[in-house]
């Protein structure tokens, strides 16, 4: 029993040293898993095979190392996939922010151009929709009066009725 407890104490000691060494240095999870699995498997193999402890330790060490390596590699792959997902999300956010800034700059320049065009254009006496109803030279209100629509002289004034419509309905 003394040998078993001494062997387990040695395995735990070396496992602790190996894991602390791996944490200080940048050692991959697959290497850490292989070291810890190999040591644990060697101890378990030596305990299980009572006839030849060296062979049991060697077989257990190989099996434990392989299992530890595969578990560590799985953890490495998950970490890499998460890092790639985060990097892609950051790139997408940077592209969205750049497009937003470009859109704002473009909108400001278009607004300035629109304001200059409106200031330079002569004021229309009738709304464009009403003048398209009538023949050239005819009074625009004649068609509007007969079709139950009136020209909206307060078009664009937010405090008036129907501010977004060039025409207003008759209420009678």
C-alpha positions in Angstrom: 0.0 0.0 0.0 2.9 2.3 0.7 4.1 1.8 -2.9 0.7 2.8 -4.3 0.4 5.9 -2.3 4.0 6.9 -3.1 3.4 6.3 -6.8 0.2 8.4 -6.7 2.0 11.1 -4.8 4.7 11.2 -7.5 2.2 11.2 -10.3 0.3 14.1 -8.7 3.6 16.0 -8.1 4.8 15.6 -11.7 1.3 16.5 -13.0 1.3 19.7 -10.9 4.8 20.6 -12.1 3.9 19.9 -15.7 0.6 21.9 -15.6 2.2 24.9 -13.9 5.1 24.8 -16.4 2.6 24.7 -19.2 0.6 27.6 -17.8 3.7 29.8 -17.5 4.8 29.0 -21.0 2.5 29.1 -24.0 2.0 25.4 -24.3 -1.0 24.1 -26.3 -3.9 22.3 -24.6 -3.1 19.2 -26.7 0.4 19.1 -25.2 -0.9 19.6 -21.7 -3.5 16.9 -22.2 -0.9 14.5 -23.5 1.5 15.1 -20.5 -1.2 14.8 -17.9 -3.0 11.9 -19.6 0.4 10.1 -20.0 1.3 10.5 -16.4 -2.2 9.5 -15.2 -2.3 6.5 -17.6 1.1 5.3 -16.5 0.1 5.4 -12.9 -3.2 3.6 -13.6 -1.5 1.0 -15.8 1.1 0.3 -13.1 -1.6 -0.1 -10.5 -3.8 -2.3 -12.7 -1.1 -4.7 -14.0 0.2 -6.3 -10.8 2.3 -9.0 -12.5 4.5 -6.6 -14.6 4.1 -3.0 -13.5 6.6 -1.6 -16.0 4.6 -2.9 -19.0 1.3 -1.8 -17.4 2.8 1.7 -16.8 4.0 1.9 -20.4 0.7 0.8 -21.9 -1.3 3.0 -19.6 1.0 5.9 -20.3 0.6 5.6 -24.1 -3.2 5.2 -23.8 -3.5 8.0 -21.4 -1.3 10.3 -23.5 -3.4 9.6 -26.6 -6.7 10.3 -24.8 -5.2 13.4 -23.2 -3.9 14.6 -26.5 -7.3 14.2 -28.3 -9.1 16.0 -25.5 -6.6 18.8 -25.5 -6.8 19.1 -29.3 -10.5 19.4 -29.1 -10.1 22.3 -26.6 -7.6 23.9 -28.9 -9.9 23.7 -31.9 -12.8 25.2 -29.9 -10.5 28.1 -28.8 -9.4 28.7 -32.3 -12.9 28.6 -33.7 -14.1 31.1 -31.0 -11.1 33.4 -31.8 -12.0 33.3 -35.5 -15.7 34.0 -34.8 -14.8 37.0 -32.6 -12.3 38.3 -35.2 -14.9 38.0 -37.9 -17.5 39.8 -35.8 -15.0 42.6 -35.1 -14.2 42.9 -38.8 -17.9 43.1 -39.7 -18.5 45.7 -37.0 -15.6 47.8 -38.4 -17.1 47.5 -41.9 -20.5 48.6 -40.7 -19.1 51.5 -38.8 -17.1 52.6 -41.9 -20.1 52.3 -44.1 -22.2 54.3 -41.6 -19.6 57.1 -41.4 -19.3 57.1 -45.2 -23.1 57.3 -45.5 -23.3 60.2 -43.1 -20.6 62.1 -45.0 -22.4 61.3 -48.3 -25.7 62.3 -46.9 -24.4 65.6 -45.7 -22.9 66.4 -49.1 -26.2 65.4 -50.8 -28.2 67.5 -48.4 -26.0 70.5 -49.1 -26.4 70.0 -52.8 -30.2 69.6 -52.5 -30.4 72.8 -50.4 -28.4 74.7 -53.0 -30.6 73.3 -55.8 -33.8 74.3 -53.9 -32.5 77.8 -53.3 -31.6 78.2 -56.9 -34.9 76.8 -58.3 -37.8 79.1 -58.9 -40.8 78.5 -56.6 -43.6 76.5 -58.2 -47.0 78.1 -58.0 -48.9 74.8 -58.1 -47.9 71.4 -56.8 -46.3 69.1 -59.4 -49.0 66.4 -59.0 -51.8 68.9 -59.7 -50.1 70.3 -62.8 -49.7 66.8 -64.2 -53.5 66.3 -64.1 -54.3 69.2 -66.4 -53.4 70.0 -69.9 -50.7 72.6 -70.5 -52.1 76.1 -70.1 -55.3 75.0 -68.4 -56.2 76.0 -64.9 -55.0 73.2 -62.5 -57.8 73.7 -60.1 -60.5 72.8 -62.7 -59.7 69.1 -62.8 -59.0 69.1 -59.1 -62.4 70.6 -58.3 -64.2 68.0 -60.4 -62.3 65.0 -59.1 -63.0 65.8 -55.4 -59.4 66.9 -54.7 -58.2 70.4 -53.9 -54.7 71.7 -54.3 -52.9 71.8 -51.0 -51.5 75.3 -50.7 -50.0 74.4 -47.3 -47.9 71.5 -48.7 -44.8 71.0 -46.6 -46.1 73.1 -43.6 -46.1 70.7 -40.7 -48.6 72.6 -38.6 -51.3 72.5 -41.4 -53.5 69.7 -42.4 -52.1 67.1 -44.9 -48.5 68.4 -44.8 -47.1 65.5 -46.9 -49.7 65.5 -49.7 -49.9 67.8 -52.6 -53.6 67.5 -52.7 -56.4 67.4 -50.1 -59.8 65.7 -50.2 -63.0 67.7 -50.2 -65.0 67.1 -47.1 -68.3 67.9 -48.7 
